[in-house]
Amino acid sequence: MFENAFKYVDDILRKDAGCSTALDYVEQSSWILFLKYLDEFENDRSASAALTGAKYEPIIKPEFQWKTWAAPKGKDGKIDLNAALTGDDLLDFINEKLWKYLAGFKQTATDPDTLEYKIGEIYGEVKNKLQSGYNIREIITAFDELKFGSAENKHEMSVLYEDKIKGMGNAGRNGGEYYTPRPLIRAMVKIIDPKVGERVYDPAVGSAGFLCEAYDHMRQQKNLSTDQLDQLQKRTFVGKEVKSLAYIIGTMNMILHGIEAPRIIHTNTLTENVMDIQEKDRFDVILANPPFGGSERPEVQQNFPIRSGETAYLFLQHFIRSLKAGGRAAIVIKNTFLSNGDAEALRKELMDTCNLHTILDCPGGTFTGTGVKTVVLFFTKGQPTRDIWFYQLNPGRNLGKTNPLNDKDLADFIELQKKKSESENSWTIKVTDVDQTTFDLSVKNPNKVEIVDNRTPAEILDEIQRLDEESTQLLAKIRELL
């Protein structure tokens, strides 16, 4: 249902003069899909209130509700095309009336942590790029058939929405920003194992994949009370994002996953002075894949004790100082961090202030569309590092678009990490064995069996000649048969 609708809508968007990239397709389909979701959300709230005899006051005024302007229904339950706006009339209504009304929620909402405020933020940031009211009518008709009522439907929709975001991420990557594979995120969340009652933070939130997966993980914990469910909704997740489109997509992604008013803040995290972070600003869990390969201005670098032009190194300092004592983090970073001379002081600080207990070494191709190699750092704040357990991920194939990372690839890592077991792909080093001047943590697997060819050059040449003769004989036989 959702998959066919998304494909159909993308085909329409490709025909519209206002859309040209995968980023446009996600952005423009999102603002329409979100209004359909809001309509069903309001209907559910109204029905629940009616069961208890309470009165529900809709967030959206009647003239701006989906069923009024987008999908007025006839007696047969289908859209009444005679009553529904289309063409230039629809385009004018959206641009001149609907947008201004929705964007105004940011000023009229009573609290930033409300759905009303989030609606105002979304429609204050995103703009309608569609230039044909007829195309918008077709998209509305396709989305109107979708139903979000059941948990199964919501799950299907959120998975497909993630796929759209993945396409957006791969089309619009720059400055080291790549879509983080969901199997990798799930593995990181399983290892960190956030519990209900802990606060979870991603200061480079992007499309909010880490927070969505953490929510799904925590939501599955057994026998959650009403207070715990309310805490998950309102007092658990915090994200920050500098880019407008990513901020909007991340906010909507969390809402579509079931978090009604996600606390994602539109800001540049790195403009905050890390020395000003207070205890009330700290978190129990940090999960993130900060942008790498970018660079920051000197005035931004002044917010950090260890100055660097590398964005990821500044973020790592922010992570360390944003963790509570005993707080846990799982961070994706370029593997050059382990040996780069510019990161010596940062590696020392990380190991002095945190227990860097696990390093997952990911192969090239983990991030689709790039050969960039990354590692995942798992650490707990408050105790210095004594031992580091390494795991070298080896899926047994080249990763890429046609062979992406999957959950099975990480199953061995997750199982062995529990006891830090040694294997062909895993080993432990003592910090006392690390060079105390460079703090180089380069991945050097002592357990990997290297196949060594002990033949002499003459023996190798003889082998080549033998294989050539066999090939010649085989070709001769093939010619005889032909």
HELIX and SHEET records of a PDB file:
HELIX    1   1 PHE A    2  LYS A   15  1                                  14    
HELIX    2   2 ALA A   22  THR A   52  1                                  31    
HELIX    3   3 PRO A   62  PHE A   64  5                                   3    
HELIX    4   4 TRP A   66  TRP A   69  1                                   4    
HELIX    5   5 GLY A   87  ASP A   92  1                                   6    
HELIX    6   6 PHE A   93  LEU A   98  3                                   6    
HELIX    7   7 TRP A   99  ALA A  103  1                                   5    
HELIX    8   8 PHE A  105  THR A  108  1                                   4    
HELIX    9   9 LEU A  115  GLU A  125  1                                  11    
HELIX   10  10 GLY A  133  ASP A  144  1                                  12    
HELIX   11  11 ALA A  151  ALA A  171  1                                  21    
HELIX   12  12 ARG A  182  ILE A  192  1                                  11    
HELIX   13  13 GLY A  209  ARG A  219  1                                  11    
HELIX   14  14 THR A  226  LYS A  234  1                                   9    
HELIX   15  15 SER A  244  HIS A  257  1                                  14    
HELIX   16  16 THR A  269  THR A  271  5                                   3    
HELIX   17  17 VAL A  274  ASP A  276  5                                   3    
HELIX   18  18 GLU A  279  ASP A  281  5                                   3    
HELIX   19  19 PRO A  298  GLN A  301  1                                   4    
HELIX   20  20 THR A  311  SER A  322  1                                  12    
HELIX   21  21 ASN A  335  LEU A  338  5                                   4    
HELIX   22  22 GLY A  341  ALA A  343  5                                   3    
HELIX   23  23 GLU A  344  THR A  353  1                                  10    
HELIX   24  24 ASP A  407  LEU A  410  5                                   4    
HELIX   25  25 ALA A  411  GLN A  417  1                                   7    
HELIX   26  26 VAL A  431  ASP A  433  5                                   3    
HELIX   27  27 PRO A  457  LEU A  481  1                                  25    
SHEET    1   A 9 ARG A 263  HIS A 266  0                                        
SHEET    2   A 9 PHE A 237  GLU A 241  1                                        
SHEET    3   A 9 VAL A 200  ASP A 202  1                                        
SHEET    4   A 9 PHE A 283  ALA A 288  1                                        
SHEET    5   A 9 LEU A 323  LYS A 334  1                                        
SHEET    6   A 9 THR A 374  LYS A 381 -1                                        
SHEET    7   A 9 CYS A 354  CYS A 362 -1                                        
SHEET    8   A 9 ASP A 387  GLN A 392  1                                        
SHEET    9   A 9 SER A 426  LYS A 430 -1                                        
END                                                                             
